[in-house]
Each structure stands twice: as C-alpha cells, then as structure tokens.
C-alpha cells in the first residue's frame, strides 16, 4: 500500500511538470533569428551588416563596402518597371542613414543597376555625395523627387546617369 501511495505522489509530481516540459520543447522548435538589427551609432567594419539590415530599402541591396569612412552601396532595381520615386526614396534613406543616423561616414558612393534575365547587370547611374554637402536640417526635411531630381539634388549627389539610365527614366515616366 505504501508503495502505491509513493507511486501516486511521484506520478502527480511528474504530471505537474508537463507544462514546463512542453514550454521548453516549443522554445527549441521555434526558429532563431540569424540577423537582428543592432542600434549602431558609429559605423565600423564590425557593425556594417547590422547597420545596413536596419535601413528600409525598396530596391535590392546587392553590395556594400566600407573603406576609410567611405560607404559604397550598390542597389539593383527589383523590376525593370521600378518607379523612379522608389529609387529616390532609397537614395534619401541612404543619405539620412549615412550622414544623420550614424557617425563616421564622410562619403557615400551609390551605384544603381538594372538586372537582366541572364544574370547580367546594367549600370543605370551613380552618385557621390559627401557629409559636407548636407546639413542636418536638410537631411531631416529631405523629400525624394517623383521623377527626375532637381538641380539641388543632382549637384549634392553628383548624380550621373548612363545612357541606359536615361532610357530607363524616359520609359518609366511614360
């Protein structure tokens, strides 16, 4: 009789642990995030990926480089019919990120590509902007243009479009 009573007490104790075992099993089954954005104040080689993951971009980020306070970014259009305003929004986001949200960036080099079906990319344009080109209020009030950027944007970005980029802009604006 005493053995049955001890067995009953042990069984009740084990049944009381079932919810905790289930919770631990669920935690093990859940996927763990590989990259989680980390708050970055000063851009370095060690935190470049963490910082770039947090930048909201419409176009595909295909390459990022960091060398002596120069941030190089390659964007590839998600589709040939991508709207120029989305590209300019990404450009504004990268400018704000580079010169207002983090420190240590003195120059932003941006290249924009269009992807062909065979894996080849066509350069549409490139920009070279420097921290001295922008004031903090200008970056805060930065409004991306709908179509072709105005003269102020083009001069501060040192924006150059290739013939393919000019064709893309003309075709998309129609």
N, C-alpha and C positions, 0 to 999 in steps of 0.2 A: 504494500500500500504506500509506503514512504517513497519507494522508487517511482511509482506512478505520480505521486504528488510533485516530486522533484522534476520529473519529465514534463509535467504540465506547466510548472513555473518557468522552466527553461524554454518551452515552446511559446509561452506568452511573451517572454523577453525577446525571443527571436522575431516573432511577428511584429513587435513594436519597432524593430529596426528596419523593416521592409521599406517604409517610405524614404528613409535616408539612403538605402542602397539604390533605390530607383532614381533618386535625385543625382547621385554620383554617376550612375550609368548614363543618364541623359546628358550630363556635362561632358562626359567622354565622347558621346556620339556627335555633339554639336561641332560644326566646323569652326576652326580658329582663323581669324583674320590674319593674313600674311603681312599686309601693309596697313598700318593705321596712321593717319596723319598726325604729326607731332608739331606742336607750336614751335616755329622757328623764328628767331629774332635776327640772327646774323647768318647769312648763307655761307656754307663751307662745303668742302668735298664730302664730309661725313654726313651732312643732313640734306644734301641736294635732292635725293629721291623723296624723302619725307616732305620736303617743302613743295616740290612740284606736284605731288599727289593731291595737295590741297587746293591747287589752282583750278577753278572751274573753267574748262575749255569746251567749246562746241566742236572744234576740229580735232583731228587725231594728232597727238604729240608723238613724233617719230624719233626725235633725237634731242638730247640735252647735253650741253657741255659747260664746264666751269673751269676757267683758267685765268688766274691773276685778276680777279674782280670783273671778269667778262663772262656774262651769261649768254650762251649760244643756244637757240631754240629752233628746231625745225618742226613746222606744222604741215600736215598733209590734209587736204580737203577731204571730207567724208564722202562727198559725191561731186561729180562734175558740175552739177547744178546748185552747188552750195551758194547761199546768198552772201554777197559781199559784206552785208551788215553783220553777219555772224563772225566773219573773219576779223572785222574791225573791233567787234566786242572782245574777241580773244586777244587782239593786239592791246586793247585798253586794259584788259585784265593782267596781261603780262607786264605792261608798263607800271601799273599800280603795284603789282607784286614786287617787281624789281627795284623800284625807286621809292616806294612808300611803306610797304609791309615788312620788308626785310632790309637789313643794312649790309653793306659790303659789296653791293653791285654798283660798278661805275659805268658799265656799258652793257647794253642789250643788243645782241645780234639776232635778227629774226629772218628765217627763210621760209617761204611758203611754196609748197609743191602741190601738184595735181597728180594723182595716181592713174596710171594707165592699166588696162586689164591684164597686161602681161607682166606686171610686177615692176615695170619701169616708172620713174617719176619725172615729171617735167617741172622745172623751176618757173614759178609764176612771178616771183618778186622777192626782194629782200629789203631789210631795213636795218639801220644802225642808229640807235638812239643812246644818249648819254644822260647821266643823272643831272648834269648841269643844264640840260635842255628844259627841264621841268621843275616847277615849284610845287610845293605840297598842295596849295590851293588848286593849282591847275590839274594835278592828278586826281584830287578829290572830285572836281567838277567835270572831269573828262567824259565827254559824250561821244560815243562812236558814230561816225557818219553812216548814212544809209547806203550811199553809192560810193563815188569817187571821193577820197578825202580832200578837204580844203587845203589851201596853201600852207596854213599854220601847221596842220598835221603833217603834211608832206615834208616841210622843212625840219620839223623837230624829229621826225622819224628817219630823215634822209632816205625816203622811200624811193625805190627804183623798181619799176615793173618791166619784165621782159616782154618781148612781142607776144609770147604765149599768154602772159598775164593780162595784157591789154585786150587780147581777143576774148579771154575768159570774162573780163569785166563787161565788154560790149555785148557778148552773147547772153550773159546772165541778166543784164539790165533791160533787155528787150522784153 
